[in-house]
Amino acid sequence: MPDLQVDADLRLRVIASNGESTTARITGTGQVVRVDVERPDILFASVDNADVGRIADLLAEAGLAVHVEGPDGRAAVIGAGASSRIGKLVTGSSAVSPSLLAAARLVATQPAVRVSALAVLVAAVAVPVLGRMWRLHVRP
């Protein structure tokens, strides 16, 4: 694939399915695109993880990288130069390298993970309550 070069300066507003929104500025020169976003969590919630994985693979093939930056620093690297087992697990591509916080948010957007997390939360609350109720009824 031929080497690609980027020259970009774009502003956009992203709205997640829950109605929350954030603004982002996309700039780039050469082979690196930078996405500065106020709320990376909203950006990540508004995209399909599998689509991110497919785009990451295409970017890596073309030698392009996208650096997603938030108020707390780098949230993710997508495309060339990225390599992550967590990215592979969540998006299907190792060319997605999220920060630990971004990885947690990406994982939390997976329906199976949300159900599992809810089940663990319910169990964590229910077991002590049921145990106490049982002890109160068993005592003479």
C-alpha positions, 0 to 999 in steps of 0.5 A: 500500500502506498505511503499516505500523508495527512494534512487536517484541521477539523472540529466536530461534536460527537453525540453518544446514544445516551444523549451526552456529547463532547467536542473534538478537534482533529489535526494532523500532518504527515502520518499522525492524526491527533484527536483532542477530545474533552470527554474521551469516554463519550467518544469511545461510547459513540463508536462500535468497537469492531469498527474501531478494530477494522479502521485500526488495521487499515490505518496500520497498513497505510502507516498512519496513526491516530493519537486520541488525547483527553484532559488526562493525557493520551487515551489511545493510539490507533493504527501504526505503532499501536500494539495491545492485547487489550485492544485485540480483546476489545476491538479485534485488532492489536493496532488499538492501544488504549490507556488503562482508563480507556480500556476499562471504558471500552470493556465496560461498553461490551454488553456481556461485560455489563451483564457480568458486572451487574451480576457481580454487583448484585452478588456482592450486595446480596450475599452479606444481606442474605447471610445476616438474615439467615443468622438472625433467623437461625439464632434461638 
